[in-house]
Amino acid sequence: MRVLVTGSSGCIGAWTVKNLLDRGIEVLCFDTEADTSRLGLISSHVGSPKLRMETGRIEDTARVKALVKDEGITHAVHLAAVLMPFCAANPVQGGMIDVIGTLNVFEAARDAGRPVRVVYASSSAVWGPEEAYGERSLSESDTPLPGTHYGVFKQANEGNARIFHQDSGISSVGLRPWTVYGVGRDRGLTADPTLAMKAVALGQPFQIRVSGHMDLQYVEDVAETFIHCALSPLEGAHVFNLAGTIVEMNDLIAMIARHRPGAEKLLTVAGKPVPVSYRMDAARLHAMVPGIPSTSLDEGAARTLDMFDELRRRGLMLT
Ligand SMILES: NC(=O)c1ccc[n+]([C@@H]2O[C@H](COP(=O)([O-])OP(=O)(O)OC[C@H]3O[C@@H](n4cnc5c(N)ncnc54)[C@H](O)[C@@H]3O)[C@@H](O)[C@H]2O)c1
């Protein structure tokens, strides 16, 4: 068994690589740069003989196909993508990375000459704003009405995964996280809950740039969900919602302040809510893939604050 992790230098990527290596599984990392800084913050796996890193671009079809075929890949966890703000500003480049890049991973699986199971990051951004649905929890049977290019790209990937199963028998799971938080989360519109926790550890003021509610999902749970789905024997092209803890941003500040008194003086909230419905039902995932962990926000925030404190003490967190 050899797992390709694309977008391995990123937040979910680093935790996925860590947890695969914790299990003793061989990992081939693929990202634009050989950046192991996030993996180094959360583990001592940098330099492990079971870890190899290749750099390149996910939209390079020949490269991605050669990697999967020639490197004995049996499972692909596909996370490489650019996030909502980048896609809003650069729809063509965003589409090349998020849509063509995902087609490349599936085509590579199809042409590998051995079964390759694909688990890929979709997103809650396939849902439009709350007003499109009313105040109810959305299941996978509801119709995606994405309100951003990024969401449209993710929806296209889910459709392409279905066609790759229909035409070529590639089994896959697409997962729809909402806001992932934890050490290593530092990019994208929804990084701010994590950046707020980091600021508190540094004793610095911080303004959360989005208001309203978010569904916060602890990064290690999300990484474990990708791994459980990769290791599961599920056949077909599945798409699952993920759900964590829904919290309003001022309540998040109050919760952080319960763990770190005084945090309420450092943290403020401004800006608009994220234009994505935040009520997602993840019952189908839990019914079809047993053992998915579910860390409460209280516990996940406590772990994140403790990790940031420890990194600060070791001089590994300067800004
Ligand atoms: N973090 C969240 O809250 C969240 C929510 C929903 C979905 N997702 C999805 O999960 C996946 C991982 O998100 P993340 O938070 O770890 O993001 P991240 O930005 O931390 O990581 C993404 C990684 O992809 C790499 N990448 C970007 N363009 C690339 C290219 N052209 N070729 C190769 N690699 C490239 C980046 O260098 C980066 O390391 C993404 O697909 C994202 O859309 C994340």
The ligand as a MOL file (V3000), in Angstrom:
LIG
                    3D

  0  0  0     0  0            999 V3000
M  V30 BEGIN CTAB
M  V30 COUNTS 44 48 0 0 0
M  V30 BEGIN ATOM
M  V30 1 N -9.5440 24.1700 5.3470 0
M  V30 2 C -10.8640 24.1530 5.2240 0
M  V30 3 O -11.6020 24.6500 6.0830 0
M  V30 4 C -11.4820 23.4810 4.0390 0
M  V30 5 C -12.8770 23.4590 3.9330 0
M  V30 6 C -13.4570 22.8370 2.8430 0
M  V30 7 C -12.6520 22.2260 1.8920 0
M  V30 8 N -11.3070 22.2770 2.0120 0 CHG=1
M  V30 9 C -10.4920 21.6330 0.9640 0
M  V30 10 O -9.5210 20.8030 1.5870 0
M  V30 11 C -8.3230 20.7900 0.8000 0
M  V30 12 C -7.1240 21.1490 1.6600 0
M  V30 13 O -7.3570 22.4120 2.2880 0
M  V30 14 P -6.3020 23.0580 3.2780 0
M  V30 15 O -7.0570 23.8370 4.2840 0
M  V30 16 O -5.3220 22.0360 3.7110 0 CHG=-1
M  V30 17 O -5.6370 24.1220 2.2900 0
M  V30 18 P -4.1230 24.6250 2.2110 0
M  V30 19 O -4.1610 25.8690 1.3920 0
M  V30 20 O -3.4920 24.6780 3.5430 0
M  V30 21 O -3.4340 23.4560 1.3800 0
M  V30 22 C -3.6070 23.2920 0.0070 0
M  V30 23 C -2.2900 22.8210 -0.5810 0
M  V30 24 O -2.4520 22.6770 -1.9930 0
M  V30 25 C -1.2440 23.0970 -2.5970 0
M  V30 26 N -1.4860 23.5280 -3.9710 0
M  V30 27 C -2.1000 24.6610 -4.3720 0
M  V30 28 N -2.0370 24.7520 -5.7030 0
M  V30 29 C -1.3630 23.6610 -6.1410 0
M  V30 30 C -0.9740 23.2070 -7.4240 0
M  V30 31 N -1.2380 23.9190 -8.5230 0
M  V30 32 N -0.3150 22.0340 -7.5110 0
M  V30 33 C -0.0010 21.3160 -6.3960 0
M  V30 34 N -0.3370 21.7090 -5.1520 0
M  V30 35 C -1.0120 22.8740 -5.0370 0
M  V30 36 C -0.7810 24.2790 -1.7430 0
M  V30 37 O 0.6010 24.5440 -1.9260 0
M  V30 38 C -1.1360 23.8120 -0.3530 0
M  V30 39 O -0.0500 23.1900 0.3070 0
M  V30 40 C -8.5680 21.7490 -0.3590 0
M  V30 41 O -8.9910 20.9880 -1.4730 0
M  V30 42 C -9.6970 22.6200 0.1170 0
M  V30 43 O -10.4540 23.1110 -0.9530 0
M  V30 44 C -10.6990 22.8840 3.0600 0
M  V30 END ATOM
M  V30 BEGIN BOND
M  V30 1 1 1 2
M  V30 2 2 2 3
M  V30 3 1 2 4
M  V30 4 1 4 5
M  V30 5 2 4 44
M  V30 6 2 5 6
M  V30 7 1 6 7
M  V30 8 2 7 8
M  V30 9 1 8 9
M  V30 10 1 8 44
M  V30 11 1 9 10
M  V30 12 1 9 42
M  V30 13 1 10 11
M  V30 14 1 11 12
M  V30 15 1 11 40
M  V30 16 1 12 13
M  V30 17 1 13 14
M  V30 18 2 14 15
M  V30 19 1 14 16
M  V30 20 1 14 17
M  V30 21 1 17 18
M  V30 22 2 18 19
M  V30 23 1 18 20
M  V30 24 1 18 21
M  V30 25 1 21 22
M  V30 26 1 22 23
M  V30 27 1 23 24
M  V30 28 1 23 38
M  V30 29 1 24 25
M  V30 30 1 25 26
M  V30 31 1 25 36
M  V30 32 1 26 27
M  V30 33 1 26 35
M  V30 34 2 27 28
M  V30 35 1 28 29
M  V30 36 1 29 30
M  V30 37 2 29 35
M  V30 38 1 30 31
M  V30 39 2 30 32
M  V30 40 1 32 33
M  V30 41 2 33 34
M  V30 42 1 34 35
M  V30 43 1 36 37
M  V30 44 1 36 38
M  V30 45 1 38 39
M  V30 46 1 40 41
M  V30 47 1 40 42
M  V30 48 1 42 43
M  V30 END BOND
M  V30 END CTAB
M  END
